[in-house]
Amino acid sequence: MASKSSSRHRSCKAKTASVATPLSRARSGPSRQVGGGEHPGLYRIEINEGPGSGVKILNKPVPPAFKESMGYAEQNLYARSMQLVGDKDPRHHEFTAQLRAFDASKSGAKLGMASLLALCTALLKKSVRGGLIIAGEVNLGGSIEPVHNAVTIAEIAVEKGASALLMPVACRRQLIDLSDDMATKIDIQFYSDARDALLKAMVE
């Protein structure tokens, strides 16, 4: 899950998991994610930033679910650029993204929050904390979609070797059902919106 990045190449390691919800591991450089969808799957998102405009997905064919999630991420970056990246104007940068699947799941569904953090960290030239998993999907309007299987996501995060899990704060009550054994194996933190997630995900 570690990745290398050059001055022009950044990616965010992200894991996204659950039947219909995301869990993502993020870092500067290639980004791994366990994606939601028909089957939980492990992915890596690689994002390159340079002069130009827009987001181009290099996968051929482009997985429709991933294209949708990346579209949500792109629009949120544009709409909330001051909150997320300060005075940097993302419209004056071109991002190229590539999704790499590591198991049977190929859809790339529900990777919006991880994609957004990957775009932000590429533009900011920042790294995401190693071993971090980010769960949650952001929709076109910027709201965080409900996560209905937080316990399953936490269990998958532990199985994948994550050291920390960042989830929407609405998941807090569900996690009462997480076993004591699982709870001692991972540091679970919560975020309220995309900016909060970005601040908690980045290396200080």
PyMOL commands that set and color helices and strands:
alter all, ss='L'
color gray80, all
select helices_A, chain A and resi 64-79+81-85+90-92+112-124+150-159+169-171+174-177+180-183+194-201
alter helices_A, ss='H'
color red, helices_A
select strands_A, chain A and resi 9-12+23-25+31-35+41-51+54-57+93-101+132-135+164-168+187-191
alter strands_A, ss='S'
color yellow, strands_A
deselect
rebuild
show_as cartoon
